[in-house]
């Protein structure tokens, strides 16, 4: 017997989970998502990726700006839900919302809790040089990502960029949450409290963090570039242009931090060097380093700042 669910999510990361729950035959009573955003240049607004998928499946969608007011809480309670599934929704769920579904509210989180609670777990894990990442389904509490964990999947990070790891975890998380809902439905779900040791917080990525500090080691800069690719994109200035650096590899070499060591975009770091493999100039498409160098000379001795 299917569960009666509300789904609360907004970005691309949440789309596979909603699609999987629909495919599993659950009764999606309502989908909640962030309000449609301006398209730019007076072109109106466009729904979030989750909102767009819900419309394709003719599901009821609500886009409140807050869930803290009594009217929204009454509307949510009136859905008479078995459970609510939350994936990167973007709004705080107050206690009356958390308490409304019979079985509770369950979140899909893109880290190995209690490491990287908070807003940007996937990016922070790569930027910190973690060896592995994963997804966890957890019961939601009033605290920030503090609830007990029901299921988990782990994967190595390797050389993945944020975009690559994001997409892999989104697919993995969809299956994980579907299995979690199945266990809830059967009454076999087991909840494990998070350990008190090892708690870290994945604060939101700030714009000023994206600039590369060439005095850091090649390993740190490599993690920084991959952790911010493709968004917001680590960057540095050359010839007065802000160049986004979207991928790289560790390379032999040394020199003044930020200096170009050869004709193949090998850049000296505070310790070691990296070779840039994918870049983006302002108002241009992202391209491989060999393509960029055909129309934009970066000679040995040039300086990134």
Secondary structure, DSSP 8 states (H G I E B T S, - for coil): ---EEEEEE-SHHHHHHHHHHHHTT-EEEEEE----EE-STT--EE--HHHHHHHHTT--EE--S-S-SHHHHHHHHTT--SEEEEES--S---HHHHHHSSS-EEEEESS-TTTTEETTHHHHHHHTT-SEEEEEEEE--SSTT-S-EEEEEEEE-TT--HHHHHHHHHHHHHHHHHHHHHHHHHT----B---STT--EE----GGGGB--TTSBHHHHHHHHHHTTTTT-EEEEETTEEEEEEEEEEES---STTBB-STT-EEE-SBSEEEEEEEE-TTS--EEHHHHHHHS---TT-B--
